[in-house]
Amino acid sequence: MVFVGLFILLIGSVTFISQLAYTYQEFHDKDLKLSSKLVSFLGILDIYLLSLIAILLGFKLTIKALFQ
């Protein structure tokens, strides 16, 4: 169960970091207007939330399995 928790934690953190890089690139694009940037950010907000949930779930599973 420890490996399952660590795997979920790894997937969540990689997804979160890649979304941060994508958002940074999107917001530093000179051709897009501010309204287009905000709509793009709201579109990927669910991926941020899902990756944070995966990080918390993986952390919880790992800690629970270690101290069981």
RAZI-V634969 format. One record per residue. N is the residue number from 1. RES is the residue in one letter. PHI is phi in whole degrees, 0 to 359 (999 if undefined). PSI is psi in degrees with one decimal (none if undefined). Layout:
N|RES|PHI|PSI ; N|RES|PHI|PSI
This chain:
1|M|999|-26.7 ; 2|V|297|-41.6 ; 3|F|291|-33.8 ; 4|V|295|-44.3 ; 5|G|297|-42.8 ; 6|L|293|-35.6 ; 7|F|294|-44.6 ; 8|I|296|-39.6 ; 9|L|298|-41.6 ; 10|L|296|-45.8 ; 11|I|297|-43.4 ; 12|G|297|-42.7 ; 13|S|288|-36.9 ; 14|V|294|-40.9 ; 15|T|296|-42.6 ; 16|F|296|-44.0 ; 17|I|293|-39.9 ; 18|S|293|-35.1 ; 19|Q|291|-35.0 ; 20|L|297|-41.7 ; 21|A|295|-40.7 ; 22|Y|295|-42.8 ; 23|T|294|-41.1 ; 24|Y|300|-44.9 ; 25|Q|295|-39.7 ; 26|E|293|-40.6 ; 27|F|281|-16.0 ; 28|H|260|11.1 ; 29|D|280|120.6 ; 30|K|286|-20.7 ; 31|D|278|-21.5 ; 32|L|273|144.4 ; 33|K|279|166.0 ; 34|L|295|-39.3 ; 35|S|296|-37.2 ; 36|S|293|-36.4 ; 37|K|293|-40.7 ; 38|L|293|-39.9 ; 39|V|296|-39.2 ; 40|S|295|-40.2 ; 41|F|294|-41.7 ; 42|L|294|-28.7 ; 43|G|290|-29.3 ; 44|I|258|4.7 ; 45|L|296|-33.6 ; 46|D|294|-33.0 ; 47|I|292|-37.7 ; 48|Y|300|-46.9 ; 49|L|295|-42.1 ; 50|L|294|-38.1 ; 51|S|290|-35.5 ; 52|L|294|-38.7 ; 53|I|296|-40.5 ; 54|A|295|-39.0 ; 55|I|296|-46.3 ; 56|L|294|-40.8 ; 57|L|295|-43.9 ; 58|G|297|-40.3 ; 59|F|296|-43.2 ; 60|K|296|-44.7 ; 61|L|295|-39.7 ; 62|T|294|-46.5 ; 63|I|295|-41.7 ; 64|K|296|-40.2 ; 65|A|288|-32.8 ; 66|L|290|-36.2 ; 67|F|258|18.0 ; 68|Q|275|none
